[in-house]
Amino acid sequence: MSALGVGVKLKQIVAVSGAWDNCRVLHSDTVGVAFEVERAVADSGGTIETAVSQIFLPWTSVKHIIVVEQAI
């Protein structure tokens, strides 16, 4: 699999262990892809905050990736 560029927006990435939507590539090489995903979380008081997770997946775990189309 060829490497994805840093900052590339992903509509979806699906792996054996789960799926993530609206991600951004942090690093990609021949071993795998590291990406960042933001999600809204609420505490017991109802306050909504944004949590950011950084995830690394080896290519052997990736089922498919959908890249966001960008007009040039």
Residue pairs with C-beta under 8 A, 6 or more apart in sequence:
1 30
1 59
1 62
3 28
3 29
3 30
4 10
4 25
4 28
4 33
4 65
4 67
5 25
5 28
6 25
6 26
6 27
6 28
7 24
7 25
8 24
8 25
8 67
8 68
9 22
9 23
9 24
9 25
9 67
9 68
9 70
10 20
10 22
10 23
10 24
10 25
10 35
10 65
10 66
10 67
10 68
11 21
11 22
11 66
11 67
11 68
12 19
12 20
12 21
12 23
12 64
12 65
12 66
13 19
13 20
13 23
13 33
13 35
13 57
13 62
13 64
13 65
13 66
14 62
14 63
14 64
14 65
15 57
15 61
15 62
15 63
16 61
16 63
17 61
20 35
20 37
20 55
21 37
22 37
22 38
23 35
23 36
23 37
24 35
24 36
24 37
25 33
25 34
25 35
26 34
26 35
26 36
26 54
27 33
27 34
28 34
30 59
31 58
31 59
32 56
32 57
32 58
32 59
32 61
32 62
33 56
33 57
33 59
33 62
33 65
34 54
34 55
34 56
34 57
35 54
35 55
35 57
36 52
36 53
36 54
36 55
37 52
37 53
37 55
38 50
38 51
38 52
38 53
39 50
39 51
39 53
40 48
40 49
40 50
40 51
41 48
41 49
41 50
41 51
42 48
42 49
43 49
